[in-house]
Amino acid sequence: LDVGGGTGDIAFGVLAKAACNVTVCDINVEMLAVGRDRGMDRGLLGGPFWTCGNAEQLPVPDETIDVYVTAFCLRNVTHLPTALQEARRVLKPCGHFLCLEFSTVALPLFSRIYDLYSFHVLPVLGQIVAGDRGSYQYLADSIRRFPKQAAFAKLITDAGLEQVRYQNVGGGIAAIHSAWRL
C-alpha cells in the first residue's frame, strides 16, 4: 500500500523490482488521475491499483497489507497519531511500515544554511518559477512542524508498531523510518 502516492512514483519503483500487487491510496483525485495516466503511458494496465482515501481513514480492511509505504505524505495529515494507528491497523502481523519524510537536518552549520534556503530562497524561487510563493512557504513550514526523527519514532511506537528505526538521508533533510507490526 502506497499512501499519499498519487503520482505513482513509489509504486512504479516497487513494481519495477518486485512481482507484487501495489495499491496507491491518495486523498487527491487529481493526483490519482496523473498517476493512472502515467501508469498507462508505461503500459502498466494490471496495476498498480488506484483508490481515493484518507491516510487517517484508509479504505482497506484490517490486517491485509504486507508493506505500508509513504513518501512525503504524513507531514500533511491533520492527525498524525491517527494516520499511524491506521498504518498499524491495515498491516498484517509481520507487516513492514516504511516512511520517507522531510526531517530535521542533523548538522548544525548545514541546518542554518538549509533554513535560510527553505524560508527565504525557496519561496522566492516558487514565486519566480511557478508563480506560487504560498505553496513553497507551506512546504518549508510543514517540514519544520513535523516531529524530529526521534519524536516521530516515538509516535510510531505509540501507535503500536515495533522495532522502530530511522536513517537520515542527506544529513537529515529527509529520514526513512522503518517499523514492523509484530
Backbone hydrogen bonds, N-H to C=O, Kabsch-Sander energy under -0.5 kcal/mol:
donor,donor_aa,acceptor,acceptor_aa,energy
2,D,23,T,-3.1
3,V,1,L,-0.7
3,V,69,V,-2.6
4,G,25,C,-3.8
5,G,2,D,-0.9
5,G,25,C,-0.7
8,G,5,G,-2.6
12,F,8,G,-3.2
13,G,9,D,-1.7
14,V,10,I,-2.4
15,L,11,A,-2.7
16,A,12,F,-1.6
17,K,13,G,-0.7
17,K,14,V,-1.2
18,A,14,V,-2.1
20,C,18,A,-1.1
24,V,49,F,-3.4
25,C,2,D,-2.7
25,C,23,T,-0.5
26,D,51,T,-1.7
29,V,27,I,-0.7
32,L,28,N,-2.0
33,A,29,V,-2.0
34,V,30,E,-1.8
35,G,6,G,-0.6
35,G,31,M,-2.4
36,R,32,L,-3.0
37,D,33,A,-2.4
38,R,34,V,-2.4
39,G,35,G,-2.6
40,M,36,R,-2.6
41,D,37,D,-2.4
42,R,38,R,-1.2
43,G,40,M,-1.6
44,L,39,G,-2.8
45,L,43,G,-1.4
49,F,22,V,-2.9
51,T,24,V,-2.6
53,G,26,D,-1.5
54,N,57,Q,-0.7
57,Q,54,N,-2.0
60,V,58,L,-1.7
63,E,89,R,-2.8
64,T,61,P,-0.7
64,T,90,V,-1.7
65,I,90,V,-2.7
68,Y,96,H,-2.8
69,V,1,L,-3.1
69,V,67,V,-0.6
70,T,98,L,-1.6
71,A,3,V,-0.6
72,F,100,L,-3.2
76,N,73,C,-2.6
77,V,74,L,-1.1
80,L,78,T,-0.5
83,A,79,H,-2.0
84,L,80,L,-2.3
85,Q,81,P,-2.2
86,E,82,T,-2.1
87,A,83,A,-1.9
88,R,84,L,-2.0
89,R,85,Q,-2.5
90,V,86,E,-2.2
91,L,87,A,-1.4
92,K,65,I,-3.1
94,C,181,R,-4.0
95,G,92,K,-2.5
95,G,181,R,-0.6
96,H,66,D,-2.5
97,F,179,A,-3.0
98,L,68,Y,-2.6
99,C,177,H,-2.4
100,L,70,T,-2.7
101,E,99,C,-0.6
101,E,175,A,-2.1
103,S,173,I,-2.5
105,V,103,S,-0.5
106,A,171,G,-3.2
107,L,171,G,-0.6
111,S,107,L,-2.8
112,R,108,P,-1.8
113,I,109,L,-1.8
114,Y,110,F,-2.9
115,D,111,S,-2.5
116,L,112,R,-2.2
117,Y,113,I,-2.4
118,S,114,Y,-3.2
119,F,115,D,-2.7
120,H,116,L,-1.8
121,V,116,L,-1.2
122,L,117,Y,-3.4
124,V,120,H,-0.7
125,L,121,V,-2.7
126,G,122,L,-2.7
127,Q,123,P,-2.0
128,I,124,V,-2.5
129,V,125,L,-3.3
130,A,125,L,-0.5
130,A,126,G,-1.6
131,G,126,G,-0.7
131,G,127,Q,-0.7
132,D,126,G,-2.0
136,Y,132,D,-0.9
137,Q,133,R,-2.1
138,Y,134,G,-2.6
139,L,135,S,-2.0
140,A,136,Y,-1.8
141,D,137,Q,-2.6
142,S,138,Y,-3.4
143,I,139,L,-1.9
144,R,140,A,-1.8
145,R,141,D,-1.8
146,F,142,S,-1.2
152,F,148,K,-2.9
153,A,149,Q,-2.3
154,K,150,A,-1.9
155,L,151,A,-1.9
156,I,152,F,-2.2
157,T,153,A,-2.2
158,D,154,K,-3.0
159,A,155,L,-1.3
160,G,157,T,-2.0
161,L,156,I,-1.7
162,E,180,W,-3.4
165,R,178,S,-2.6
167,Q,176,I,-1.9
169,V,174,A,-3.1
172,G,169,V,-0.9
173,I,169,V,-0.6
173,I,170,G,-0.9
174,A,169,V,-2.0
175,A,101,E,-2.3
176,I,167,Q,-2.7
177,H,99,C,-3.0
177,H,175,A,-0.6
178,S,165,R,-3.0
179,A,97,F,-2.1
180,W,162,E,-2.7
181,R,95,G,-2.6
182,L,180,W,-0.8
